[in-house]
């Protein structure tokens, strides 16, 4: 069973080379893929790379094979079963900061504290208008929101380099979305 902590599983190692599709056809439970792989494609793949339609059939399988619960195939040398709904898309990362800032802005205490700190920035924090307690309270709010958003994010992300385990720095993205937080965060 594929989970958020483990959204993919190795099906066939790349050391099989041109035989990866054939090994797949000979080892996978065919009933898992139902009608998404035709009987003809199974037969061609089982015949091996000498069959003239082998690579065409394999391309078709890679583009259309999917189990009833949304697991599909992905090949980057190795062949993987992947549940894409559990893997983030790197293009989504830009939206995470705005989402976090929106959640942060809904905190009741945030407005007065951030306003006072930001106004104090004009005079500079050295003039005594800032206290460590104020900065610490704001920092705790930012961290709390960041942790809440991070808890719901995928553990793995798809990028130009493939599927990578990557922790998104929600706090950094959120601070970048807010001029006030950007200015004040230099002092934590």
KOLVEX-848677 format. One record per atom (N, C-alpha, C): residue number from 1; residue in three letters; z, y, x. Coordinates in nm, 2 decimals. Each point is the difference from the previous one (the first is absolute). Example, Ala and Ser with C-alpha at 12.3 -4.5 7.8 and 13.67 -1.06 7.14 Angstrom:
residues 2
1:ALA:0.78:-0.57:1.32
1:ALA:0.00:0.12:-0.09
1:ALA:0.00:0.12:0.09
2:SER:-0.07:0.11:-0.04
2:SER:0.00:0.11:0.09
2:SER:0.08:0.11:-0.08
This chain:
residues 188
1:UNK:0.00:-0.12:0.08
1:UNK:0.00:0.12:-0.08
1:UNK:0.00:0.12:0.09
2:UNK:-0.09:0.09:-0.03
2:UNK:-0.01:0.13:0.08
2:UNK:0.09:0.10:-0.06
3:UNK:0.07:0.07:0.09
3:UNK:0.10:0.10:-0.05
3:UNK:-0.03:0.13:0.08
4:UNK:0.07:0.11:-0.04
4:UNK:-0.01:0.13:0.07
4:UNK:0.03:-0.02:0.15
5:UNK:0.10:-0.08:0.03
5:UNK:0.04:-0.02:0.14
5:UNK:-0.10:-0.09:0.08
6:UNK:-0.08:-0.08:-0.08
6:UNK:-0.10:-0.09:0.06
6:UNK:-0.12:-0.01:-0.09
7:UNK:-0.09:0.11:-0.01
7:UNK:-0.11:0.01:-0.09
7:UNK:-0.12:-0.08:0.04
8:UNK:0.00:-0.07:0.11
8:UNK:-0.12:-0.08:0.04
8:UNK:0.05:-0.13:0.07
9:UNK:-0.10:-0.09:0.01
9:UNK:0.03:-0.13:0.06
9:UNK:-0.12:-0.05:0.07
10:UNK:0.02:-0.04:0.12
10:UNK:-0.11:-0.05:0.08
10:UNK:-0.05:-0.13:-0.06
11:UNK:-0.13:-0.01:-0.03
11:UNK:-0.07:-0.12:-0.05
11:UNK:-0.07:-0.08:0.11
12:UNK:-0.08:0.07:0.08
12:UNK:-0.07:-0.07:0.11
12:UNK:0.00:0.09:0.12
13:UNK:0.04:-0.05:0.11
13:UNK:0.00:0.07:0.13
13:UNK:-0.14:0.02:0.05
14:UNK:-0.01:0.11:0.07
14:UNK:-0.14:0.04:0.05
14:UNK:-0.05:-0.09:0.11
15:UNK:0.09:-0.08:0.06
15:UNK:-0.05:-0.09:0.11
15:UNK:-0.10:-0.11:-0.05
16:UNK:-0.01:-0.01:-0.14
16:UNK:-0.10:-0.08:-0.06
16:UNK:-0.14:0.06:0.01
17:UNK:-0.01:0.12:0.04
17:UNK:-0.13:0.07:0.01
17:UNK:-0.09:-0.01:-0.12
18:UNK:-0.12:-0.04:0.02
18:UNK:-0.10:-0.01:-0.11
18:UNK:0.04:-0.10:-0.10
19:UNK:0.10:-0.08:0.02
19:UNK:0.04:-0.10:-0.09
19:UNK:0.11:0.04:-0.10
20:UNK:0.04:0.13:0.02
20:UNK:0.11:0.05:-0.09
20:UNK:-0.03:-0.02:-0.15
21:UNK:-0.12:0.04:-0.04
21:UNK:-0.04:-0.03:-0.15
21:UNK:0.01:-0.14:-0.03
22:UNK:-0.05:-0.09:0.08
22:UNK:0.00:-0.14:-0.03
22:UNK:0.15:-0.06:0.00
23:UNK:0.08:0.04:0.09
23:UNK:0.14:-0.04:0.00
23:UNK:0.07:0.05:-0.13
24:UNK:-0.03:0.12:-0.04
24:UNK:0.05:0.06:-0.12
24:UNK:-0.04:-0.09:-0.12
25:UNK:-0.13:-0.03:-0.01
25:UNK:-0.05:-0.08:-0.11
25:UNK:0.07:-0.14:0.00
26:UNK:0.03:-0.05:0.11
26:UNK:0.06:-0.14:0.01
26:UNK:0.15:-0.01:-0.01
27:UNK:0.07:0.12:0.01
27:UNK:0.14:-0.01:0.00
27:UNK:0.07:0.07:-0.11
28:UNK:-0.07:0.10:-0.06
28:UNK:0.07:0.08:-0.11
28:UNK:-0.01:-0.08:-0.13
29:UNK:0.10:0.03:-0.09
29:UNK:0.00:-0.06:-0.13
29:UNK:-0.10:0.08:-0.08
30:UNK:-0.11:-0.07:-0.04
30:UNK:-0.11:0.07:-0.06
30:UNK:0.04:0.05:-0.14
31:UNK:0.09:-0.07:-0.07
31:UNK:0.04:0.04:-0.13
31:UNK:0.07:0.14:-0.01
32:UNK:0.05:0.04:0.12
32:UNK:0.07:0.13:0.00
32:UNK:-0.10:0.12:-0.02
33:UNK:-0.13:-0.02:0.04
33:UNK:-0.10:0.10:-0.01
33:UNK:-0.08:-0.01:-0.13
34:UNK:0.02:-0.10:-0.08
34:UNK:-0.07:-0.01:-0.13
34:UNK:-0.15:0.01:0.01
35:UNK:-0.05:0.09:-0.09
35:UNK:-0.14:0.02:-0.01
35:UNK:-0.05:0.11:0.10
36:UNK:0.09:0.06:0.08
36:UNK:-0.04:0.11:0.08
36:UNK:-0.09:-0.05:0.12
37:UNK:0.01:-0.13:0.03
37:UNK:-0.09:-0.06:0.10
37:UNK:-0.08:-0.11:-0.07
38:UNK:-0.13:0.01:0.01
38:UNK:-0.08:-0.09:-0.07
38:UNK:0.00:-0.14:0.07
39:UNK:-0.03:-0.10:-0.08
39:UNK:-0.01:-0.14:0.06
39:UNK:-0.10:-0.01:0.11
40:UNK:-0.11:0.08:-0.02
40:UNK:-0.11:0.00:0.10
40:UNK:0.05:0.06:0.13
41:UNK:0.08:0.11:-0.01
41:UNK:0.05:0.06:0.13
41:UNK:0.10:-0.10:0.07
42:UNK:0.09:-0.07:-0.08
42:UNK:0.09:-0.10:0.06
42:UNK:-0.08:-0.10:0.07
43:UNK:-0.11:-0.05:-0.06
43:UNK:-0.08:-0.10:0.06
43:UNK:-0.07:0.05:0.13
44:UNK:-0.05:0.12:0.00
44:UNK:-0.07:0.06:0.12
44:UNK:0.10:0.01:0.11
45:UNK:0.12:0.06:-0.03
45:UNK:0.10:0.02:0.10
45:UNK:0.04:-0.13:0.06
46:UNK:0.02:-0.10:-0.08
46:UNK:0.04:-0.13:0.05
46:UNK:-0.10:-0.07:0.09
47:UNK:-0.13:0.04:-0.02
47:UNK:-0.11:-0.06:0.08
47:UNK:0.01:0.06:0.14
48:UNK:0.06:0.12:0.02
48:UNK:0.01:0.05:0.14
48:UNK:-0.11:0.10:0.03
49:UNK:0.01:0.05:0.13
49:UNK:-0.08:0.11:0.04
49:UNK:-0.15:-0.04:0.02
50:UNK:-0.03:-0.12:-0.01
50:UNK:-0.14:-0.04:0.01
50:UNK:-0.08:0.02:-0.13
51:UNK:0.07:0.02:-0.11
51:UNK:-0.06:0.02:-0.13
51:UNK:-0.06:0.14:0.01
52:UNK:-0.13:0.02:-0.05
52:UNK:-0.06:0.13:0.01
52:UNK:0.06:0.11:-0.08
53:UNK:0.08:-0.04:-0.10
53:UNK:0.06:0.10:-0.09
53:UNK:0.15:0.02:0.03
54:UNK:0.05:-0.06:0.11
54:UNK:0.14:0.00:0.04
54:UNK:0.06:0.14:0.00
55:UNK:-0.06:0.09:0.08
55:UNK:0.05:0.13:0.01
55:UNK:-0.02:0.09:-0.12
56:UNK:-0.10:-0.02:-0.08
56:UNK:-0.02:0.07:-0.12
56:UNK:0.11:-0.05:-0.10
57:UNK:0.02:-0.13:-0.01
57:UNK:0.11:-0.05:-0.09
57:UNK:0.13:0.06:0.04
58:UNK:0.03:0.00:0.13
58:UNK:0.13:0.05:0.05
58:UNK:0.02:0.15:-0.03
59:UNK:-0.11:0.08:0.01
59:UNK:0.01:0.14:-0.03
59:UNK:0.03:0.01:-0.15
60:UNK:-0.06:-0.08:-0.08
60:UNK:0.02:0.00:-0.15
60:UNK:0.15:-0.03:-0.03
61:UNK:0.05:-0.11:0.07
61:UNK:0.14:-0.04:-0.02
61:UNK:0.10:0.11:0.04
62:UNK:-0.03:0.06:0.11
62:UNK:0.10:0.11:0.05
62:UNK:0.00:0.11:-0.10
63:UNK:-0.11:0.03:-0.06
63:UNK:-0.01:0.12:-0.09
63:UNK:0.04:-0.03:-0.14
64:UNK:0.01:-0.13:-0.04
64:UNK:0.03:-0.02:-0.14
64:UNK:0.12:-0.10:-0.03
65:UNK:0.05:-0.07:0.10
65:UNK:0.10:-0.10:-0.02
65:UNK:0.14:0.07:-0.03
66:UNK:0.06:-0.04:-0.11
66:UNK:0.13:0.05:-0.04
66:UNK:0.07:-0.10:-0.08
67:UNK:0.13:-0.01:0.02
67:UNK:0.08:-0.09:-0.08
67:UNK:0.04:0.06:-0.13
68:UNK:0.06:-0.07:-0.09
68:UNK:0.04:0.06:-0.13
68:UNK:0.11:0.10:0.02
69:UNK:0.08:-0.01:0.10
69:UNK:0.11:0.10:0.02
69:UNK:-0.04:0.11:0.10
70:UNK:-0.13:0.02:0.03
70:UNK:-0.05:0.12:0.07
70:UNK:0.00:-0.02:0.15
71:UNK:0.00:-0.12:0.05
71:UNK:-0.01:-0.02:0.15
71:UNK:-0.14:-0.02:0.03
72:UNK:-0.05:0.07:0.11
72:UNK:-0.14:-0.01:0.04
72:UNK:0.00:-0.03:0.15
73:UNK:-0.12:-0.01:0.05
73:UNK:-0.02:-0.04:0.14
73:UNK:-0.04:0.12:0.08
74:UNK:0.04:0.00:0.13
74:UNK:-0.03:0.11:0.09
74:UNK:-0.01:-0.07:0.14
75:UNK:-0.11:0.04:0.07
75:UNK:-0.02:-0.06:0.13
75:UNK:-0.02:0.11:0.11
76:UNK:0.08:-0.02:0.10
76:UNK:-0.01:0.09:0.12
76:UNK:0.00:-0.09:0.12
77:UNK:-0.08:-0.10:0.00
77:UNK:0.00:-0.11:0.09
77:UNK:0.08:-0.11:-0.06
78:UNK:0.13:0.01:-0.02
78:UNK:0.08:-0.09:-0.08
78:UNK:-0.03:0.02:-0.14
79:UNK:0.02:-0.10:-0.08
79:UNK:-0.02:0.01:-0.15
79:UNK:0.13:0.00:-0.06
80:UNK:0.02:0.11:-0.09
80:UNK:0.13:0.02:-0.06
80:UNK:-0.01:0.00:-0.15
81:UNK:0.10:-0.05:-0.07
81:UNK:0.02:0.02:-0.14
81:UNK:0.08:0.13:-0.01
82:UNK:-0.04:0.09:-0.08
82:UNK:0.06:0.13:-0.01
82:UNK:0.02:0.05:-0.14
83:UNK:0.12:0.05:-0.03
83:UNK:0.03:0.06:-0.13
83:UNK:-0.01:0.15:0.02
84:UNK:-0.12:0.06:-0.02
84:UNK:-0.02:0.14:0.03
84:UNK:0.09:0.10:-0.07
85:UNK:0.05:-0.05:-0.12
85:UNK:0.09:0.09:-0.08
85:UNK:0.13:0.03:0.07
86:UNK:0.03:-0.09:0.10
86:UNK:0.13:0.02:0.08
86:UNK:-0.02:0.07:0.13
87:UNK:-0.13:0.04:0.03
87:UNK:-0.03:0.07:0.12
87:UNK:-0.05:0.14:-0.02
88:UNK:0.06:0.09:0.07
88:UNK:-0.03:0.14:-0.02
88:UNK:-0.14:0.04:0.06
89:UNK:-0.06:0.10:-0.06
89:UNK:-0.12:0.05:0.06
89:UNK:0.03:0.13:0.07
90:UNK:-0.05:0.01:0.13
90:UNK:0.04:0.11:0.08
90:UNK:-0.04:0.14:-0.06
91:UNK:-0.10:0.00:-0.09
91:UNK:-0.03:0.13:-0.06
91:UNK:0.10:0.05:-0.10
92:UNK:0.09:-0.10:-0.04
92:UNK:0.11:0.04:-0.10
92:UNK:0.11:0.08:0.07
93:UNK:0.01:-0.01:0.14
93:UNK:0.11:0.05:0.07
93:UNK:0.02:0.15:-0.02
94:UNK:-0.12:0.07:-0.01
94:UNK:0.01:0.15:-0.02
94:UNK:0.07:0.04:-0.13
95:UNK:0.00:-0.09:-0.10
95:UNK:0.06:0.03:-0.13
95:UNK:0.15:-0.02:0.00
96:UNK:0.05:-0.08:0.10
96:UNK:0.14:-0.04:0.00
96:UNK:0.09:0.12:0.02
97:UNK:-0.05:0.09:0.09
97:UNK:0.08:0.12:0.03
97:UNK:0.02:0.09:-0.12
98:UNK:-0.11:0.02:-0.08
98:UNK:0.01:0.08:-0.12
98:UNK:0.09:-0.07:-0.10
99:UNK:-0.01:-0.13:-0.02
99:UNK:0.09:-0.07:-0.09
99:UNK:0.14:0.02:0.04
100:UNK:0.03:-0.02:0.13
100:UNK:0.14:0.02:0.05
100:UNK:0.05:0.14:-0.03
101:UNK:-0.08:0.10:0.03
101:UNK:0.04:0.14:-0.02
101:UNK:0.03:0.02:-0.14
102:UNK:-0.08:-0.05:-0.09
102:UNK:0.02:0.02:-0.15
102:UNK:0.14:-0.06:-0.04
103:UNK:0.03:-0.12:0.06
103:UNK:0.13:-0.06:-0.03
103:UNK:0.11:0.08:0.06
104:UNK:-0.02:0.05:0.12
104:UNK:0.10:0.08:0.07
104:UNK:0.02:0.13:-0.09
105:UNK:-0.10:0.06:-0.04
105:UNK:0.01:0.13:-0.08
105:UNK:0.07:-0.02:-0.14
106:UNK:0.01:-0.13:-0.04
106:UNK:0.07:-0.02:-0.13
106:UNK:0.15:-0.01:0.02
107:UNK:0.05:0.00:0.13
107:UNK:0.14:-0.01:0.02
107:UNK:0.06:0.14:-0.03
108:UNK:0.11:0.00:-0.08
108:UNK:0.06:0.12:-0.05
108:UNK:0.06:0.09:0.12
109:UNK:0.07:-0.06:0.09
109:UNK:0.06:0.07:0.11
109:UNK:-0.10:0.06:0.10
110:UNK:-0.11:-0.06:0.00
110:UNK:-0.10:0.04:0.10
110:UNK:-0.04:0.14:0.00
111:UNK:-0.02:0.06:-0.12
111:UNK:-0.06:0.13:-0.01
111:UNK:0.09:0.11:0.07
112:UNK:0.13:0.00:-0.04
112:UNK:0.09:0.10:0.06
112:UNK:0.02:-0.02:0.15
113:UNK:0.01:-0.12:0.04
113:UNK:0.03:-0.03:0.14
113:UNK:-0.13:0.03:0.08
114:UNK:-0.11:-0.04:-0.04
114:UNK:-0.13:0.03:0.07
114:UNK:-0.03:0.15:0.00
115:UNK:0.02:0.06:-0.11
115:UNK:-0.02:0.14:-0.01
115:UNK:0.09:0.08:0.10
116:UNK:0.12:-0.03:0.00
116:UNK:0.10:0.07:0.09
116:UNK:-0.04:-0.02:0.15
117:UNK:-0.03:-0.13:0.03
117:UNK:-0.04:-0.03:0.14
117:UNK:-0.13:0.07:0.04
118:UNK:-0.10:0.00:-0.09
118:UNK:-0.13:0.06:0.03
118:UNK:0.02:0.15:0.01
119:UNK:0.08:0.06:-0.09
119:UNK:0.02:0.14:0.01
119:UNK:0.07:0.04:0.13
120:UNK:0.10:-0.09:0.04
120:UNK:0.07:0.02:0.12
120:UNK:-0.09:-0.01:0.13
121:UNK:-0.11:-0.07:-0.02
121:UNK:-0.09:-0.02:0.11
121:UNK:-0.06:0.14:0.05
122:UNK:-0.01:0.09:-0.09
122:UNK:-0.05:0.13:0.03
122:UNK:0.09:0.07:0.10
123:UNK:0.13:-0.02:-0.02
123:UNK:0.10:0.06:0.09
123:UNK:0.03:-0.09:0.12
124:UNK:-0.05:-0.13:-0.01
124:UNK:0.03:-0.10:0.11
124:UNK:0.13:-0.07:-0.02
125:UNK:0.00:-0.13:0.02
125:UNK:0.12:-0.07:-0.02
125:UNK:0.12:0.04:0.09
126:UNK:-0.03:0.07:0.10
126:UNK:0.11:0.03:0.09
126:UNK:0.09:0.12:-0.05
127:UNK:-0.04:0.06:-0.11
127:UNK:0.08:0.11:-0.06
127:UNK:0.11:-0.05:-0.09
128:UNK:0.02:-0.12:0.00
128:UNK:0.12:-0.06:-0.08
128:UNK:-0.02:-0.02:-0.14
129:UNK:-0.12:0.02:-0.05
129:UNK:-0.03:-0.02:-0.14
129:UNK:-0.02:-0.15:-0.03
130:UNK:-0.03:-0.08:0.10
130:UNK:-0.02:-0.14:-0.01
130:UNK:0.13:-0.07:0.05
131:UNK:0.03:-0.10:-0.07
131:UNK:0.11:-0.08:0.05
131:UNK:-0.05:-0.14:0.02
132:UNK:0.07:-0.08:0.09
132:UNK:-0.05:-0.13:0.02
132:UNK:0.01:-0.08:-0.13
133:UNK:0.10:0.03:-0.09
133:UNK:0.01:-0.07:-0.12
133:UNK:-0.12:0.02:-0.09
134:UNK:-0.05:0.12:0.00
134:UNK:-0.12:0.03:-0.09
134:UNK:-0.12:-0.08:0.06
135:UNK:-0.02:0.01:0.13
135:UNK:-0.11:-0.08:0.06
135:UNK:0.01:-0.15:-0.03
136:UNK:0.12:-0.04:0.02
136:UNK:0.03:-0.15:-0.02
136:UNK:-0.02:-0.04:-0.15
137:UNK:0.04:0.08:-0.09
137:UNK:-0.02:-0.03:-0.14
137:UNK:-0.15:0.00:-0.03
138:UNK:-0.08:0.09:0.05
138:UNK:-0.14:0.00:-0.03
138:UNK:-0.07:-0.12:0.07
139:UNK:0.04:-0.03:0.12
139:UNK:-0.05:-0.11:0.07
139:UNK:0.03:-0.13:-0.07
140:UNK:0.12:-0.01:-0.06
140:UNK:0.03:-0.12:-0.08
140:UNK:-0.09:-0.01:-0.12
141:UNK:-0.03:0.11:-0.07
141:UNK:-0.08:0.00:-0.11
141:UNK:-0.14:-0.05:0.03
142:UNK:-0.06:0.06:0.11
142:UNK:-0.13:-0.04:0.05
142:UNK:0.00:-0.15:0.03
143:UNK:0.10:-0.05:0.07
143:UNK:0.00:-0.14:0.04
143:UNK:0.02:-0.09:-0.12
144:UNK:0.07:0.04:-0.10
144:UNK:0.02:-0.08:-0.12
144:UNK:-0.13:-0.02:-0.07
145:UNK:-0.07:0.11:-0.02
145:UNK:-0.13:0.00:-0.07
145:UNK:-0.10:-0.09:0.08
146:UNK:0.00:0.02:0.13
146:UNK:-0.09:-0.08:0.09
146:UNK:0.03:-0.14:-0.02
147:UNK:0.13:-0.04:0.00
147:UNK:0.04:-0.14:-0.01
147:UNK:-0.04:-0.06:-0.13
148:UNK:0.01:0.08:-0.11
148:UNK:-0.04:-0.05:-0.13
148:UNK:-0.15:-0.02:-0.01
149:UNK:-0.08:0.08:0.05
149:UNK:-0.15:-0.01:0.00
149:UNK:-0.03:-0.12:0.09
150:UNK:0.06:-0.01:0.12
150:UNK:-0.04:-0.10:0.10
150:UNK:0.03:-0.14:-0.06
151:UNK:0.11:-0.01:-0.08
151:UNK:0.03:-0.13:-0.05
151:UNK:-0.11:-0.06:-0.09
152:UNK:-0.08:0.08:-0.06
152:UNK:-0.11:-0.05:-0.09
152:UNK:-0.13:-0.01:0.07
153:UNK:-0.01:0.04:0.13
153:UNK:-0.13:-0.01:0.07
153:UNK:-0.03:-0.14:0.05
154:UNK:-0.12:-0.03:0.01
154:UNK:-0.04:-0.13:0.06
154:UNK:0.05:-0.01:0.15
155:UNK:0.02:-0.12:0.05
155:UNK:0.04:-0.02:0.14
155:UNK:-0.13:0.00:0.09
156:UNK:-0.11:-0.04:-0.06
156:UNK:-0.13:-0.01:0.08
156:UNK:-0.10:0.10:-0.06
157:UNK:-0.08:0.06:0.09
157:UNK:-0.10:0.09:-0.04
157:UNK:-0.14:-0.04:0.05
158:UNK:-0.10:0.02:-0.07
158:UNK:-0.14:-0.02:0.04
158:UNK:-0.06:0.12:0.07
159:UNK:-0.04:-0.01:0.12
159:UNK:-0.06:0.12:0.07
159:UNK:-0.13:-0.05:0.05
160:UNK:-0.06:0.09:0.08
160:UNK:-0.13:-0.03:0.07
160:UNK:0.02:-0.11:0.10
161:UNK:0.12:-0.03:0.04
161:UNK:0.02:-0.11:0.09
161:UNK:0.04:-0.13:-0.06
162:UNK:0.01:0.00:-0.13
162:UNK:0.04:-0.13:-0.07
162:UNK:0.13:0.02:-0.07
163:UNK:0.07:-0.10:-0.03
163:UNK:0.13:0.00:-0.06
163:UNK:0.11:0.01:0.10
164:UNK:0.08:0.11:-0.01
164:UNK:0.10:0.03:0.10
164:UNK:0.13:0.01:-0.06
165:UNK:0.11:-0.05:0.06
165:UNK:0.13:0.03:-0.05
165:UNK:0.04:0.14:0.05
166:UNK:0.03:0.08:-0.09
166:UNK:0.02:0.14:0.03
166:UNK:0.10:0.06:-0.10
167:UNK:0.10:0.07:0.06
167:UNK:0.09:0.07:-0.08
167:UNK:-0.04:0.15:-0.01
168:UNK:-0.03:0.04:-0.12
168:UNK:-0.04:0.14:-0.03
168:UNK:0.12:0.09:0.02
169:UNK:-0.02:0.11:0.07
169:UNK:0.11:0.10:0.02
169:UNK:-0.01:0.10:-0.12
170:UNK:0.07:-0.04:-0.10
170:UNK:0.00:0.08:-0.13
170:UNK:0.06:0.13:0.03
171:UNK:0.11:0.00:0.08
171:UNK:0.07:0.13:0.02
171:UNK:-0.09:0.10:0.07
172:UNK:-0.08:-0.05:0.10
172:UNK:-0.09:0.09:0.07
172:UNK:-0.11:0.06:-0.09
173:UNK:-0.05:-0.09:-0.09
173:UNK:-0.11:0.04:-0.09
173:UNK:0.06:0.10:-0.10
174:UNK:0.12:-0.02:-0.05
174:UNK:0.06:0.09:-0.10
174:UNK:0.03:0.14:0.07
175:UNK:0.05:0.00:0.12
175:UNK:0.03:0.12:0.07
175:UNK:-0.13:0.08:0.02
176:UNK:-0.11:-0.07:0.03
176:UNK:-0.13:0.07:0.03
176:UNK:-0.05:0.06:-0.13
177:UNK:0.04:-0.05:-0.12
177:UNK:-0.05:0.06:-0.13
177:UNK:0.07:0.13:-0.03
178:UNK:0.11:0.03:0.06
178:UNK:0.08:0.11:-0.04
178:UNK:0.02:0.10:0.11
179:UNK:-0.05:0.12:-0.01
179:UNK:0.02:0.10:0.11
179:UNK:0.15:0.02:0.03
180:UNK:0.08:0.01:-0.11
180:UNK:0.15:0.02:0.02
180:UNK:0.06:-0.11:0.08
181:UNK:-0.03:-0.13:-0.04
181:UNK:0.06:-0.11:0.07
181:UNK:-0.05:-0.01:0.14
182:UNK:-0.13:0.03:0.02
182:UNK:-0.06:0.00:0.14
182:UNK:0.07:0.10:0.09
183:UNK:0.03:0.12:-0.05
183:UNK:0.07:0.10:0.08
183:UNK:0.14:-0.04:0.03
184:UNK:0.07:-0.05:-0.10
184:UNK:0.14:-0.03:0.02
184:UNK:0.02:-0.13:0.08
185:UNK:-0.09:-0.10:-0.02
185:UNK:0.02:-0.13:0.07
185:UNK:0.00:0.01:0.15
186:UNK:-0.04:0.11:0.05
186:UNK:0.00:0.02:0.15
186:UNK:0.14:0.01:0.05
187:UNK:0.10:0.02:-0.09
187:UNK:0.14:0.02:0.04
187:UNK:0.09:-0.12:-0.02
188:UNK:-0.06:-0.12:-0.05
188:UNK:0.09:-0.12:-0.02
188:UNK:-0.02:-0.09:0.12
